[in-house]
Amino acid sequence: MDAEAHIRAGAETETPWRYRLDELAWRDLVDGLKQSHLPFVGVWCDGVDVHALFLPHGVQPLAATLALEDGRYPALSPARAVSSLYERMIFDLYGAEAMWATDVRPLVDHEVWSNTTPLAASPGPAGGHKGMIAFQPSDAWAAETVGVMTGIGPATGARETPLHTALVLDGETITRAETLSGYAHRGLTQRWKNSRVDDACRLSGRVVAGCSAAHQVAFCQAVEAACGETIGHEVAQLRVVLLELERCLQHLYTLGGLAREAGALLVSSRCMWFREQILTETAPVIGSRLLMDHCVPGGVNLRAATEIGTLCTRIAELGEEIYPTLVELWQGYAGLAGRMAGVGVVNSAVLEQVGLDGPVARAGGGDCDCRRDLRMYDGLWRFTAGRHDGSVEDRAAVLLDEIGESLRMLTELGPRLGLTAGGRIDLTYPDGEGVGMAEGPWGTILYWVRLQNGRVDQVFMRDPSASALLAYEAALPGQAVADIGLIRASLGVNAAALDG
Amino acid sequence: MGLIRAVFDAAFRQGGTRLKPVGPRWPLLLFHVDTGGCGGCGMELEALGAGAYDVQGAGFGFVQSPRAADVLLITGSLTRTMAPVLEAAWQAMPTPKGVICVGNCAIDGGFFPENYTTMGGLDRKVRIDLRIPGCPPTPLQVLEGLCSLFGKRPEGETSADHGAGSSTSS
């Protein structure tokens, strides 16, 4: 039996795509996963059960549920490396142990919280650690560390989210790298629990700035799926406008940062200036710069929805005017491409292992884009292939290409939208579960939402940052220590999304 | 909670001893620490620093080390894990020094008030010299807030002019 059949052989639950397994079947599933390519999304806990979610066919979810036995469950990390981060998070929040896990170090709880296992039925006592938290190396690190140890972060003075990267150096070359996270953990799982649906939506917009629209679109779709509602075509297209605008803005932001790291200050300021030009047009119409809180359950909430069509046309004109010169500048600027060539290679083997998607995977030869399967992109998305050697240079080129593609989609959307009204349908919230997804600037963002008594009972969020962190750790050995900034920015490593 | 006792002596207050001139001739140097939010305020600071707003011309600069900084610029709700880091950055700064909170999270917790892992904002915990509220505040609002330290409005053209600044100085 393959892994998918193992799940479908389980007992049916109230949710048609979720099956309840017993412990032996779950172990068979883990064994099956080692031989199968079933796309893994994540694993989470609700205190009583653990759930693992997969996407066997495009956007169709398939989930397996296992009741915790004595607070334990068999780990999925031997079969899916990225599961390790979710398992460590589950242990920190609920105290549920993953048996045979590949990594059992704490992820976000470094004994400084006011309760250990805060979401367990009976939370533990306060952590006793005082002062700065210390990096705890993995077993592999402890076994073979030769060289100078150093570290970067969490407060570097750069405008980035807090994360500590521990390094072993041989001269200027990194021989080993591991991260210490948890600095930005705000307890989102707890804050989502039993919150009002609108409040939960606002929280999902604050998981990570720069991907707010994608997070909120995915959250709203999950809520709508749980309610059994489908939103109209027009509103869906308005959401596409938000998503594609966000991609343009975030990619320009990333490229600006990359160019600055690479020493091309002129190119950097040109990218940021283009971004400001777009923002000058969009902010008054949409209502904010970082596109927060414009996608709400059941619809959209825009300051001037009727002007969105005109706005798209205006952005398209701006793009025609500025984008080609930016591409020319990027490609022709002396030393810029050379500075990034061959740096921080994330090849298909690493991608496969950590399950990373988004532009990083596309630049490494992966063919993954959930826009292909999303109905709201019908007739808009088209397959594009760019460079695929997986270095920082390739990733930057893919980001630049994607800006062009997003601008093209906005150009096509402008006349279609015309004087659209936008708006919002009123949802009643029955008990149920739903899954929603969107392609964010850094890859697929997926939400699983369970509604109960008209409120949000639990939320699970999948963001590419977990896989990106593993790719970051895997890409650093062999690189020069001076290239860390470039590699981090080009992989989309973001502590805010990762720590939750 | 006695995390930071901001002894903000002289740099901006009238009547105090001014140890060095601040303003365009001698920029006020900011050390930014993200203490655990969504990162939106950090993105707006990056946009502010990237040239379109001429933050350098207005007399401000971002530095990479707290030892070179005049002001600690804090964004995000303070997590218990980041608190000792913030404290260490504050201790490393030379006096006179000050605290600026950018964004609702840093001021009162915003969307992330106190729970098992965050301590909420810095309001009523330490002396904050300048609050720039918003979720997130626009770069122009941040710039206007910073310039209010010198009692002036930002000069010259800014490329994105939407929404008036609403910073409050204490």
Chai-1 contact restraints between the chains, C-beta under 6 A:
chainA,res_idxA,chainB,res_idxB,connection_type,confidence,min_distance_angstrom,max_distance_angstrom,comment,restraint_id
A,H110,B,T81,contact,1.0,0.0,6.0,A-B,restraint_1
A,V112,B,R80,contact,1.0,0.0,6.0,A-B,restraint_2
A,V112,B,T81,contact,1.0,0.0,6.0,A-B,restraint_3
A,W113,B,Y116,contact,1.0,0.0,6.0,A-B,restraint_4
A,W113,B,T117,contact,1.0,0.0,6.0,A-B,restraint_5
A,S114,B,Y116,contact,1.0,0.0,6.0,A-B,restraint_6
A,N115,B,Y116,contact,1.0,0.0,6.0,A-B,restraint_7
A,P118,B,Y116,contact,1.0,0.0,6.0,A-B,restraint_8
A,G131,B,P84,contact,1.0,0.0,6.0,A-B,restraint_9
A,M132,B,P84,contact,1.0,0.0,6.0,A-B,restraint_10
A,I133,B,T81,contact,1.0,0.0,6.0,A-B,restraint_11
A,P154,B,V85,contact,1.0,0.0,6.0,A-B,restraint_12
A,A155,B,V33,contact,1.0,0.0,6.0,A-B,restraint_13
A,A155,B,V85,contact,1.0,0.0,6.0,A-B,restraint_14
A,A155,B,A89,contact,1.0,0.0,6.0,A-B,restraint_15
A,G157,B,F31,contact,1.0,0.0,6.0,A-B,restraint_16
A,G157,B,V63,contact,1.0,0.0,6.0,A-B,restraint_17
A,G157,B,Q64,contact,1.0,0.0,6.0,A-B,restraint_18
A,R159,B,H32,contact,1.0,0.0,6.0,A-B,restraint_19
A,R159,B,G42,contact,1.0,0.0,6.0,A-B,restraint_20
A,R159,B,L45,contact,1.0,0.0,6.0,A-B,restraint_21
A,R159,B,E46,contact,1.0,0.0,6.0,A-B,restraint_22
A,T161,B,D34,contact,1.0,0.0,6.0,A-B,restraint_23
A,T161,B,G39,contact,1.0,0.0,6.0,A-B,restraint_24
A,P162,B,D34,contact,1.0,0.0,6.0,A-B,restraint_25
A,G182,B,T81,contact,1.0,0.0,6.0,A-B,restraint_26
A,Y183,B,T81,contact,1.0,0.0,6.0,A-B,restraint_27
A,Y183,B,M82,contact,1.0,0.0,6.0,A-B,restraint_28
A,A184,B,G36,contact,1.0,0.0,6.0,A-B,restraint_29
A,H185,B,T117,contact,1.0,0.0,6.0,A-B,restraint_30
A,R186,B,G36,contact,1.0,0.0,6.0,A-B,restraint_31
A,R186,B,F112,contact,1.0,0.0,6.0,A-B,restraint_32
A,R186,B,T118,contact,1.0,0.0,6.0,A-B,restraint_33
A,G187,B,N115,contact,1.0,0.0,6.0,A-B,restraint_34
A,G187,B,T117,contact,1.0,0.0,6.0,A-B,restraint_35
A,R206,B,C38,contact,1.0,0.0,6.0,A-B,restraint_36
A,R206,B,F111,contact,1.0,0.0,6.0,A-B,restraint_37
A,V208,B,C38,contact,1.0,0.0,6.0,A-B,restraint_38
A,A209,B,C38,contact,1.0,0.0,6.0,A-B,restraint_39
A,A209,B,G39,contact,1.0,0.0,6.0,A-B,restraint_40
A,A209,B,G40,contact,1.0,0.0,6.0,A-B,restraint_41
A,A209,B,M43,contact,1.0,0.0,6.0,A-B,restraint_42
A,G210,B,M43,contact,1.0,0.0,6.0,A-B,restraint_43
A,S269,B,G51,contact,1.0,0.0,6.0,A-B,restraint_44
A,M272,B,A50,contact,1.0,0.0,6.0,A-B,restraint_45
A,W273,B,A52,contact,1.0,0.0,6.0,A-B,restraint_46
A,E276,B,A52,contact,1.0,0.0,6.0,A-B,restraint_47
A,E276,B,S159,contact,1.0,0.0,6.0,A-B,restraint_48
A,E276,B,A160,contact,1.0,0.0,6.0,A-B,restraint_49
A,L279,B,A160,contact,1.0,0.0,6.0,A-B,restraint_50
A,T280,B,A160,contact,1.0,0.0,6.0,A-B,restraint_51
A,A283,B,H162,contact,1.0,0.0,6.0,A-B,restraint_52
A,P284,B,H162,contact,1.0,0.0,6.0,A-B,restraint_53
A,L290,B,G40,contact,1.0,0.0,6.0,A-B,restraint_54
A,A496,B,C38,contact,1.0,0.0,6.0,A-B,restraint_55
A,A496,B,G39,contact,1.0,0.0,6.0,A-B,restraint_56
